[in-house]
């Protein structure tokens, strides 16, 4: 009988050892979950920091009705192209004129670009080159001069009735002159 009690104790002791091992296993899992929670917290902070909501003032022509959109607004300073029913302007200067969103024959080349718009964008790029060259002469490193003066951003301010085909020609023309970061300007929709 005495031996039986020891055997029961051994079983109880063995059982408690197993339980303590399980507890240790759960503690390890808890540590892994805590680490994952830390990672998610860091990711959340990073995403919140990188998301910005701000507005910029843009002079929109009186004959442009911007489309409405829901979502965040991002403030960007960049070269502005306006597309209206009657033409295209670049930084406020008229580039092309047309009627009811229809360019005249010959104003769109075979590759889908608009030569007049490409020419105007090329002039703007040349201004940027001159500014960069002048800043290098004042002691700015060439790398910094390029970074500060050559911007690939382009704000496209287009009437909400502009056909997609016309916007496609505008964007093709812009990409021809290495303006590849397009921002389409919209009005924030009121809920």
N, C-alpha and C positions, 0 to 999 in steps of 0.2 A: 503494500500500500504506500509505503513511504516513497518508493521508486516512482509510483504513478504520479504522485504529487509533483515530483521533480520533473517528470516528463511533461506534465501540464504547464509547469512554470517555464520550462524550456520552450514549449510551444508559444506561450504568452510572450516570452522574451523575444523569441524569433519573430513573432507577429509584430511586436512593437518596433523591432529593428526594421522590418519591412515598411511599416508605416512611416518611420522617420526617414527612410530612404525616399519614400514617395513625397514626403513633405519637402525634402531637399530638391527633388525633381521639380516640384511646383514652384519653389523659390527661384530656380533657374529660369523657368518659363516666365515668371513674373518679371525678372530682370530683363529678359528679352523684350517683353511687351513694353516695359518702361523705356527701353532704348528706342523702340519703334515710335513710341509717343513723343519722345524728344526729337526724333528726326522729323516727324510730321509737324511738330510745333515750329521747328526751324524752317521747314518748307513753307508753312503758312505765313510766317513772318516775312520770308523772302518774297512770296507772291504778293502780299499786301503792300510791301515797300515798292515793288516794281510796278504796281498798278497805280496810275495817276489819273485823277479826274480834275481837269481844269479847262477853262475856255479861253479862246483868243478872239480878238476883235478883227474882223475881216470886212473890208468894204465890198459889199456885193452890189452889183449893178441893179438899177431899179427894175430892169426887165428880166431878172433872174428870180425864179421861185425854187428855192432849194428843197430837195426831198427831205422827209422826216425820217428819223431812225431812233430806235431804242438802243441803249447801251452806253458805255463810257465815252467820255470825250477826252481827247488827248491834245494838249497844246503843243503845236509845232510851228516853228518859224521856217518858212521855205519859200521858194519861188512860186508865184501864183499864176495859174492859167485859168481864165474864165471862158466858159463855153456857153453862148446864148443862142437864141433863135436866129440872131442876125450876124454872128461872127465869133471870132476868138481874139482875146486880148492876153498879152503876156506882161505881167507887172504893170497893168493899166494901159499899156500901149497897144493899139489895134494891130493885129497881125493879119487876119483874114476877115473878109466879109462874105456872108451868104444869106440866102433867104429861106426861112422856115427850116432851119437845120440842114439845108442841102447845099454842099459846096458846089461851085461851078465845075464844069468839065475841065479836066487837066490839073485841078488842084490836089488830086490824090494820085500819087505815083503807083506803079505796078506792085511795089512791095508793101503798100498799105500806109505809107507815111505821107505827110503833108509837107512838101518841100518848103513852103513859106514859113511854117511853124518850125521846121528843122533849122532853117536859116536864122530865125529869131532866137532860138535856143542856143545855136552855135555862137551868136553874138554875146549872149549872157555868159556862156562858158569862157569865151575869150576875155570878158571883163574879170571873171574869177581868176583866170590865169595871170592877168596883169596885176591884180591885187596880191596874189600869191608871190609873184616875182618881186614886187615892191616890198613885201614884208620880209622876204629873204635878204634883200639889200639892207634892211634895217637891223639885221642880226638874228632873225627868227630862223630856226633850222628848217631846211626844205621839207622834212617830214611833217613838222608842225604847220607849216604854211599850207601844205596840201590838205591836211586834216581840217584846218580852220576855214579854208576857202572853197573847197570843192565839195559841195553837198549834193547827194543823189536824191534828195527829197524834192517832191513837187506836189503842191496843193492844187487839186483840180476842183474848181468851183463851177459846177455845171447845173443848169436848169433841170428840174425833175422831168421835163419832157424830152430831154436830149436822147435821141436814139442810141442804143448801145453801139451800133456800127460806127457812128461818129466818134463816140468816146474811144472806141478801139483804135481809130486812126490817130487820135490825139495821143493816146498812150504809146502807140508804136513810134510816133514821131519823137516823143520824149525819150523813149528808151534808145533811140538812134544816137542821141547825144548824152547817153549814160545817166539820165535821170530815171532811176529804176525803183525808187521808194515812193510810191504813189499814195497820197492821202486824199480821199474823196470827202469833200466838205458837205455836211448835212446839218439840218436843223434838228435839235433834240426834241423828240416827240413828247408832248405833255400827256401824262397818264390820267 
